[in-house]
Amino acid sequence: MPNWFAYAVLFVLWPLIAIWLYRSKSVTEATLWTILGGHMFLPVGTKVDLPMIPPLGKESIPALAAFLGCRFIAGRRIPFWGQRGWISWLLLLFILGPFVTAELNGDAIFIGGHRLPPMEHYDAVSAVINQLIIITPFFLGRQLFRTVEDHALLFRILILAGLFYSLLMLFEVRMSPQLHRWLYGYFPHSWIQQIRFDGFRPIVFMGHGLWVAFFTVVIIIAATAFWRLKIQVRRFAPANVTCYLLLVLLLCKSVASIMYGYAAFLLIKVTSFKTQLRIARILVLIALLYPTMSIMNLFPHQTLMDWTESMSAERAQSLGFRFENEDRLLEHARQRLFFGWGGWGRNRVYNEETGDDMTVTDGKWIITFGEFGWIGFIAEFGLLTLSVFSAASAFKRVKTQQEMTLLSAHALLIGIVMIDQLPNASLAPWLWLLTGALLGRTEAIFDANRKQATFDLSSASKVYQ
């Protein structure tokens, strides 16, 4: 159970920190630190469940604090509506789709002597509120990070946050994951999962070693972009920062994240911007098509397992376990294909005789697909996709080396985020903020080009007259 300090940090200290940030920093910097810092330091799993609204905890408190800070301290309006084009439809599906899901799942499920409750009108309204809170960082990123200076600031803060956090990570690599238990009074996950290769994975305050490793991947992408641009972070040379973070990533002992991090490093450091954008789009398409390929048995699951087994039998066994669970969950999800099964564990598979839960939901894609069906999957992954493809289109309109580097690296980052949602569920509020920031920057580029074209046309017309 959490101690009193865990609740104090969530509901008193963090809102006060957010107020201080918005009073002393720029609105972009304050928003990034409020949401990213919440992911880095707030207790995992500590929540207060109030009527109607979703439980308030690590995922929601930073988002709400950032929104209120923008609106009432910085005086910046963050519109949720009035969007244009595809994004308006995707947002509508994302926010209202779960309402329809709840309304279509009004039947109780009886299995093995157990009862799974029906979804009620109360759950439908609560689901909409939950979706609004989840997507708030996306709106914040889209509205606030519009200029190339904002874009560079985002990368710089990511690097600074990663460098500081790496000290806590190295401590836990050596001393074992203890910081969360010492500060908040409990261990947030399974201890055995944090032991790898005769050592420990650091978890710090993120809840699992996988999330810490993926956090490090994102920081490496930002650091490598700065290395390519030859931009120092404080007094640290960008080359030294990147090499140091690559070493820290190895110590995280997460095979998938190590592959992401080193591949991204090589792509950003060695390949052209167009190649990075092409790879980003390929990753996005793989993530988008994965459910369809799995349903039609077109994805090479066995080939991937054979390749993994050639490196590690233990990793191949873990991968096989995930694929087996995916098959079970996917078969269940197909029974309510378009809007899913909703909450209360209705998306899971249970033993018909005992009622015991037979499944483990690891990947974000299968969680979303099972709970909200095709509609929910398209809405969630479509917003991520839109930011990457918009960046690829906007790239043709940027001229400076800095803009090209940041845009292509950021698109690659979101592509890797999408791929990681297949085996894991790492899509936290800070990653929604980064997704919104990429889309906001690309929209600003389009707007600037339209204004320039209008100005040129007006100037030409005056000259002609």
N, C-alpha and C positions, 0 to 999 in steps of 0.2 A: 504494500500500500504506500502511496506517496506520503511524504511528511508535510508538515505545515508550510515549509519553505517552498515546496513545489507549487502549491496553490498561490502563495504570496507572489512568486515570480510571475506566474501566468496572469493574475488578475490585478496586481498592484504595480509591481516593479516594471514589467514590460510596457504597459500603457504609459507610465511616467517617463520611461526612457524614450518612447516614441514622441511624447510631447516635447521633451528636451531636444530631440533630433530635429523636429520640425521648426522649433524656435531658433535653432542655432546653425542649421545647415540649409543648403538649397533643397528644394522640394524633391528633386531627383535623387540626390544623395540620401536624404532622410528616408525616402520610400524604400530604396534598395537596402539600406542598413536595417530598417524595421522588419522587412520580410525575410531577407537573407539571415539576419542575426537571429530571428526567431527560430529558423530552421537549425541554426548552429547551436543554440544554447538552451532553448526551452525544453521542459521535461516531456518525455515521450509517454503517451497514453494517459496522462493526467487530464481529466475532463470534468466539466460540470454540465449535467443534462437538465436543461430548462424546458418548460412546456413549449410546444410548437416549433421552436428553433432547434437546429441540430446541436449536438454537444459542442461546447466551447472548449477548445484546447489548443495544442501546438499548431494545428493546421489553420484554425480560424481566427484566433486572437491577433496574430500579426497582420493578417489581411484586413480585418476590421479596424485595427489601430491605424494602419496606413491610410485606409480610405477616409476615416474621420480626421486624421491629421491633414491630409490634402485638402479636404473640404472646409474644415472649420479653423485650422491654424494657418495653412498656407493660402487659403482662399482660392484653391483651384477646383473647378467643377470637373467631375469625371462622369461624362454622360454614358449611360448604359444602352441607350437606344439611339435612333437616328443613324444607324449604320447603313452602308451601301453595299450592293452586290451580294456576292456569295457569303460574305461574313455575316450579313443580317440573317440569312436563312440558317446558317450553322449555329449562330447564337440562339436563335429562336428554338431550334431543335434541342440544343444543349440544355437550355433553361426549362422549357416546357415539356420536352420529351418524357422526363421522369414523372411529371404529373399524369400524363396519359398512361404510363406504365402502371402507376399505382391504381388508377381507376380501372384498368383492365385486369388487375390481380386481386379482385375482391373475394376470391375463394380461399378457404382454409385448406391446407394440405395435411392429410393424415397418412403417416407412414411408420411402420414398426412400432405402433403404440404411441407415437409422438405426434404432436400437432404443431404445424407451422402456421402462425396467424395470418389472416387475410390482410391485404393492404386496404386502408380506409381513407376517407376524404382528408382526415387529419394528416395521414402519411403523405398524401399527394401535395398538400400545401407545404409541409415540412421539406419535401424533396425539392421543391422549387426554391425555397429559401437556401437550402444547402448548396444547390447549383450556383445560385447568385454569389454566395460566399466563396465557393471554389474558384469561380471565374473572375472575381474582383482583381486579383493581381494581374491578370491578363489585360484588363481594361486600364489599370494603372500604368503598366509598362507601355501600352499602346499610346496613351495620351501624353506621357511625360518624357519618353526618350525619343526625341524627334530629330535632334541635330547630330552632326558628327562629333561634336564635343561631348554631348550626352552619351553617345555610343562609346567613346574612348573612356569616359568616366566610369561607365558600367564595367568595362574590362579591367580598369585599374583597381576598382573596389573589390572585384572578384579576386584578383591576385593578392591584394593586401589581406583580405579575409582568409584566403587559403594559406598564406604564409604564417599568420598567427595560429590558425587551427592546426597546422602541421606540427607545432610544438606539443600540443595536447595529444595529437595522434602518436607521435614518437614516444611520448611518456607511456601511453597505453600499450604500445607494441612491446615495450620493455617490462612494464609493471603489471600488465593485464588490464582489461577494460573495467575500471573501477570508478571513474569520475562521476558517472550518472548515479551510481549507488551511494557514493559518499555525499554528494550534494543533495540528491532528491530522495534518498532512502530506499530505493529499490532498483533491481536490475531489469531493464526494459524488454529483454528478449531471451531466447534460449542461449544458455551459456555454451553449450556444446557446439553451436553453429559459429561461434567466434574463435574456435580453435582450428587452425589450419597450418599444415606443414611444420609441425612441431613448434608452433609459436601462436601468437594471438593476433587477431584482427582488431584494430582500434574501432570503437563505436562512439566514443566521446559522448555527445548528447544527441546523436541522430537515430539511435535505436537499433541499428544493425550495421555490421561491417560492410555490407554491400552498398549501403547509402553513403557511407564515408568514402569508400573507394570511388563511387560515381561522382561525388562532389569533387574529388581530387582530379578526375578526368576533365571536368568542366574548367577547373582552375588551370590545368595544363594547356587547354585550348586557348584560353585568354593569354597566358604567359607566352606561348609560342607565337601568337599573333604580335605581341609586343616585341618579341625577339626579332621577328621578320621586319618590323618597323624601326628597330633599334631604339625603342623607347625605354628609358629606365623607370623603375618603380622605386620611389624614394632614392636611396643611394645604391640600390642593388642592380647589378648588370642583368639584363633580361636573359642572357644565355645562362648565367649561373642560377638564376631563379628557376628556369625551365628544367635544367638538369637536376637540380635539387628536388623539384616536385616529381620528376620521373622516378627518382630513387624512392621517394616517399610512397608513390603509387605501388611500387614493387612490394614494399613492406605491408601494404594493405591486404595482400594475399587473396585478391579476387581476380580470377583468371579472365573473366569477361571484361572487367574494367581495365585490366592491364592491356588487353588487346585493343580496346577502344582508345585508350590514352596514347599508346605508342603508335597506333595507326594514324590517329589524328595529328600527332606531332610530326610524323613523316610527311603527311599530306600537306600540312600548312607550311612546313619548312622547305619542302623540296618541290612540290608540284605547283602548277599554275593555278590562278584563281578560278579559271573556267573548269579545271579538273576537280577542284574542291566542290564547286557548285554541282557538277555532274554527279559526283559521288553522293552528295547530300540528297539529290533528287532520287537517286537509285535506292538509297536507304529508306527514304520516305515511301517509295512505291512498294518496297518489300514489306514494310510494316502495314501499309494499307491493304495489300493483297493477301496478307498472311491468313486471315480467317477464311477467305474464299479458297485459297490453295489447300488449307487444311481440310475443309469440308469436302473438297473434290479429290483429296489424296494426291495433290500435285507437289506439295512441298517436300523436299528431300530429307525427311526426318532421319531415315536410316543411314543415309550417307553422312549426315552431320554427326550422328552417334558413332559411326565407324571411325570418322576422322578424329573425334574427341577421344575415343578409346585408344587410338594409336599414341596419344600423349599421356592420358591418365585414365585408368580403369575406374577410379573413384568418381572423376568428373563425368565420365560416360554414364555411370550408373545414376548419378544425380540428374543428368539431362534426360535419361530414359524415364525416370520417375516423373519428371515434369511433363514430358510428352504423353505419358499414360494418363495423367490427371487431366491434361488438356482434352484428350479424346473423350474421356468420360463427361467432362463438363460441357464440351461442345455438343455432344449427342443430346444432353439434357437441354441445352440452350436452344437447339433447333426446334423443340416443341413449341416455343414461344419466340419465334425467330425475329420478329420486327421490333417489339417493345420490351422483350425480356420478362424475367420473373419478379423483378423488384427486390426489396430488401428482406430482412428477417431471416436470412440464410436460405431463402427459397431458390436461389440460383445454384445451390450445391446439390450433390448427389448423396443419398442416404441408403443404408442397408434396409431392404424391405422387411426383414424379419426383426432386427434389433433396433432400427432407427438410428444407428451410429453413422456419423458423418464419414464418408469414404473418400473424400477429396481434399486436396490442398490447392488453394488458388494463389499461385505465385505471380503470374503475368498480369499486368494492368489490362491488357487487351481482353483476356478471358473474363476478368472480373466485370468490366464494362459490358462486354457482349452478353454475359449471363444475366446481369441485372437489368440492362436497358436495351438489349437486342441490337439489331443492325442500326436502328435509328440513333441510339446512344453512341455506338462505336463511330459511325460516320460523323456525328457532331463533334465528338471529342478529338478524334484523330484528324478530322477535316480542318479544325482550327490550327493544329500543329502543321499540317500540310500546307495550308494557305500561306503561312509565314515564310516557309522555305521557297515555295514557287514564286511568291511575290518578290523575295530577295533576288532570285535568279533573274527575274524580269527587270528589277530596278538596277541591277548590276550594269546593264548596258548604258545606263544614264549617268553613272558616276565617273569622275575623271581623275581624282587624286589617288595616290598609292594607299593612303591611310583608309579612305573610304572603301576601296576594293578589298583590302586586307581584312578589315573588321567585318564587312558584309559577308564575304565568303566563309570566314572562320565561324561566324555566328550561325550561318545557314548549316554548316557542317555540324555544329554543336547540336542544333535542334534535330537534325537527321539522326544523330547518335542517340539523342533522348528518345526518339520514336522507336528505334530498334531495341533500346533497353526495355521498352514496355512489353516486349514479347516474352522474355524470361522473367522480368521483375516488375515491380510496381513502384517506380521511383518518381512518378509525376507529382511532385510536391508543389506548394504555392510559389516557391522561388523560381521553379522552372517555368511555371505559367507566366511569371513576371518577365523572364528572359524571352519567352515566346512572344508576348505582347510587345516587348521592346523592339524585337526584330521587325514585326509587322508595322509598328509605329514609325520606325526609321525608314522603311521602304515606302510607306504612304507619304511621308514627308518628301522623299526624293521625287515621287510622281507629282506631288503638288507643286514643288519648285519648278519642275520641268514644264508643267502646264502653264504656270504663271509666266515663265520665261518665253514660252511659245506665244502666249497671248500678247506679251509686251513687244516681242519682235514683230508680230503681225500688225499691232497698232502702230509701231514706229514706221514700218514699211508703208502702211496706208497713208500716214501723214506726209512721208517723203513723196509718195506718188501724187498726193493732192497738191 
